[in-house]
Amino acid sequence: DCLGALPPGARGLDIGCGIGGAAIRLVQERAVALTCMDLVPAQLEIGCESARKAGVAGRIEFRLGSSMNMPFQDGVFDFSYCIESSFHYPDKSAFFRENCRVLRPGAVAVVADITCEDNSLVSFRSGNYFCGAEEMQKLMIESGFSVEDVIHIGDRVFKPLQAYVAQFSAGQRDKLRRYWNLVLKNYSTLSARGKMGYEIFVLRKVSRQR
C-alpha cells in the first residue's frame, strides 16, 4: 500500500529479497515486474523455485548483488522497496545513494526496518548495524530522497512477535528457538523504553539532478 498507485508494467527492485516471499505476493497483486537482489545465492535459488511454483517466474528476475554497490544502471527502476534488511548494511549512506541512483526521478522507495537509538543496549550485535530513525531520515535526504511519510509500527511488531515465538517455542530446547526468544525479549524491552522502533519510511526520489 505504501508504494501507492503504480502504472501497469512498472519495473521495481526488491532490495535484500531473501527467499522472495514479498516479491511473489506483490506480482500476484499488481501488474508489475520485479528484480529481486540479495547477497546469498542459496536464498535466490529458493526464491527462483518458489516463483516458478507460484507461476510468476516470468515476472521476477533474481540477481546476486550488494545493496551498497548495485549492479544496475542509473534510473532503471520505477520503484523500490527494502523490507527488514537495511539494518544489516554497515554503510547505510552507500545503500541510500545506490537506491536513489537506480531509480528514475520521482520514483517511490519504501524502507521498512528496525531502528535503534543506542546499539550498546542490543544483546546480539553481530551483523546488525542499527541506526536511529532520525539519523535514517538524514541519510535518506542527503542521498537525494524526500521523506513523504514515516509510519511507526513498533507496538505492532515486537511484543506480538515475542509472544508468538514464545508460544511456538514452548517445550523446545534447541539453540535457535532460545536465541530468538532472547533476541525478541531484548527488542521488546528496548521498544518499551523508547530506544527501539520499527518504521516504514515512504520516500520519493527528488526530480532535480543532484
C-alpha positions as CSV (number, residue, x, y, z in Angstrom):
1,D,0.0,0.0,0.0
2,C,2.9,2.4,0.8
3,L,4.0,2.1,-2.9
4,G,0.9,3.9,-3.9
5,A,-0.5,3.8,-7.5
6,L,1.9,2.1,-9.9
7,P,1.4,2.1,-13.7
8,P,0.8,-1.3,-15.3
9,G,4.2,-2.9,-16.2
10,A,6.1,-0.8,-13.7
11,R,9.6,-2.2,-13.0
12,G,10.5,-2.5,-9.4
13,L,13.5,-3.5,-7.3
14,D,13.3,-5.7,-4.1
15,I,16.5,-5.0,-2.1
16,G,17.6,-7.8,0.2
17,C,14.8,-10.0,-1.1
18,G,15.7,-13.1,0.9
19,I,13.7,-16.1,-0.4
20,G,11.3,-13.8,-2.4
21,G,8.0,-14.1,-0.4
22,A,7.2,-10.4,-0.6
23,A,8.1,-10.2,-4.3
24,I,5.8,-13.2,-5.2
25,R,2.9,-11.7,-3.3
26,L,3.4,-8.3,-4.9
27,V,3.4,-9.5,-8.5
28,Q,0.3,-11.6,-7.7
29,E,-1.5,-8.5,-6.6
30,R,-0.1,-5.9,-9.0
31,A,0.7,-5.8,-12.7
32,V,4.4,-5.1,-12.2
33,A,7.7,-6.7,-12.9
34,L,10.4,-7.2,-10.3
35,T,14.1,-7.6,-10.0
36,C,15.0,-9.2,-6.7
37,M,18.5,-8.7,-5.3
38,D,20.3,-10.5,-2.5
39,L,23.8,-11.4,-1.4
40,V,23.0,-15.0,-0.5
41,P,22.9,-17.4,-3.6
42,A,21.0,-20.1,-1.6
43,Q,18.2,-17.7,-0.9
44,L,18.0,-16.6,-4.5
45,E,17.7,-20.3,-5.6
46,I,14.8,-20.8,-3.2
47,G,13.2,-17.6,-4.5
48,C,13.5,-18.8,-8.1
49,E,11.9,-22.1,-7.3
50,S,9.1,-20.5,-5.3
51,A,8.4,-18.1,-8.1
52,R,8.2,-21.0,-10.5
53,K,5.8,-22.9,-8.4
54,A,3.6,-19.8,-7.9
55,G,3.5,-19.3,-11.7
56,V,5.1,-15.9,-11.7
57,A,8.7,-16.7,-12.7
58,G,8.3,-14.7,-15.9
59,R,7.8,-11.5,-14.0
60,I,10.5,-11.8,-11.4
61,E,14.3,-11.8,-12.0
62,F,16.6,-12.8,-9.2
63,R,20.0,-11.2,-9.1
64,L,23.1,-11.6,-6.9
65,G,24.3,-8.2,-5.7
66,S,25.1,-5.9,-2.8
67,S,22.8,-3.1,-1.7
68,M,25.8,-0.8,-1.3
69,N,27.1,-1.4,-4.8
70,M,24.2,-2.3,-7.0
71,P,24.8,-4.0,-10.4
72,F,22.3,-1.7,-12.3
73,Q,22.5,1.4,-14.5
74,D,21.2,4.7,-13.4
75,G,17.4,5.4,-13.4
76,V,16.2,2.0,-14.5
77,F,13.5,1.3,-11.8
78,D,10.1,2.8,-11.3
79,F,10.0,1.9,-7.6
80,S,11.9,0.0,-4.9
81,Y,11.4,-1.5,-1.5
82,C,13.6,-2.9,1.2
83,I,11.9,-4.9,4.0
84,E,13.8,-5.6,7.2
85,S,17.2,-5.8,5.5
86,S,18.9,-2.4,5.8
87,F,19.9,-2.9,9.5
88,H,22.4,-5.5,8.1
89,Y,24.1,-2.8,6.0
90,P,27.2,-1.3,7.6
91,D,27.3,1.6,5.1
92,K,23.8,3.0,5.0
93,S,24.9,6.1,3.2
94,A,26.1,3.9,0.3
95,F,22.8,2.0,0.4
96,F,20.6,5.1,0.1
97,R,22.8,6.6,-2.6
98,E,22.7,3.4,-4.6
99,N,18.9,3.1,-4.0
100,C,18.4,6.6,-5.2
101,R,20.7,6.2,-8.2
102,V,19.0,3.3,-9.8
103,L,15.5,4.9,-9.5
104,R,14.1,7.3,-12.1
105,P,13.3,10.8,-10.9
106,G,10.1,11.0,-9.0
107,A,10.1,7.3,-8.2
108,V,8.8,5.9,-4.8
109,A,11.0,3.9,-2.4
110,V,9.8,2.2,0.7
111,V,12.1,1.1,3.5
112,A,10.6,-0.9,6.4
113,D,13.0,-1.8,9.2
114,I,14.1,-1.8,12.8
115,T,15.6,1.4,14.2
116,C,17.6,1.8,17.4
117,E,18.9,4.8,19.2
118,D,21.6,3.1,21.2
119,N,23.3,0.0,19.8
120,S,25.2,-0.7,23.0
121,L,21.8,-1.9,24.5
122,V,21.3,-4.6,21.9
123,S,22.2,-8.1,23.1
124,F,23.2,-9.6,19.8
125,R,25.0,-7.1,17.5
126,S,27.0,-9.3,15.2
127,G,26.0,-8.5,11.6
128,N,23.5,-5.9,12.8
129,Y,24.1,-2.2,12.2
130,F,21.1,-0.4,13.7
131,C,20.5,3.3,13.2
132,G,18.1,5.7,14.8
133,A,15.0,6.9,12.9
134,E,16.2,10.5,12.7
135,E,19.6,9.5,11.5
136,M,18.0,7.3,8.9
137,Q,15.9,10.2,7.6
138,K,19.0,12.4,7.5
139,L,20.9,9.9,5.4
140,M,17.9,9.5,3.1
141,I,17.6,13.2,2.4
142,E,21.4,13.6,1.9
143,S,21.2,10.8,-0.7
144,G,18.5,12.5,-2.9
145,F,15.2,11.4,-1.4
146,S,12.4,13.4,0.1
147,V,10.7,11.7,3.1
148,E,7.0,11.7,2.4
149,D,5.8,9.6,5.4
150,V,7.2,7.8,8.4
151,I,4.8,5.1,9.9
152,H,5.7,3.8,13.4
153,I,4.6,0.2,13.9
154,G,6.9,-1.0,16.7
155,D,4.0,-1.5,19.1
156,R,2.5,-3.9,16.5
157,V,5.7,-5.8,15.9
158,F,7.9,-6.5,19.0
159,K,5.5,-7.6,21.7
160,P,3.2,-9.6,19.4
161,L,6.2,-11.3,17.8
162,Q,7.8,-12.1,21.1
163,A,4.5,-13.7,22.3
164,Y,4.2,-15.7,19.1
165,V,7.7,-17.0,19.2
166,A,7.4,-17.9,22.9
167,Q,4.2,-19.9,22.2
168,F,5.8,-21.5,19.1
169,S,8.9,-22.5,21.1
170,A,7.1,-23.8,24.2
171,G,8.7,-27.0,25.4
172,Q,11.5,-26.8,22.8
173,R,15.1,-26.5,23.9
174,D,17.1,-26.1,20.7
175,K,19.5,-23.2,20.4
176,L,17.7,-21.4,17.6
177,R,14.5,-21.1,19.4
178,R,16.3,-20.0,22.6
179,Y,18.2,-17.4,20.5
180,W,15.1,-15.9,19.1
181,N,13.3,-15.7,22.4
182,L,16.3,-13.8,23.8
183,V,16.5,-11.5,20.8
184,L,12.8,-10.6,20.9
185,K,12.8,-10.1,24.7
186,N,15.7,-7.7,24.3
187,Y,13.9,-5.9,21.4
188,S,10.6,-5.7,23.3
189,T,12.3,-4.2,26.3
190,L,14.1,-1.6,24.2
191,S,10.9,-0.7,22.4
192,A,9.1,-0.2,25.8
193,R,11.9,2.1,26.8
194,G,11.6,4.2,23.6
195,K,15.1,3.1,22.4
196,M,14.0,0.8,19.5
197,G,11.3,1.2,16.9
198,Y,10.1,-0.3,13.7
199,E,9.4,2.3,11.0
200,I,8.1,2.3,7.4
201,F,9.7,5.1,5.5
202,V,8.0,6.3,2.3
203,L,10.5,8.1,0.1
204,R,10.4,9.9,-3.2
205,K,13.5,10.5,-5.4
206,V,13.6,14.2,-6.0
207,S,13.2,15.2,-9.6
208,R,16.1,17.6,-9.8
209,Q,19.6,16.2,-10.5
210,R,22.0,16.2,-7.6
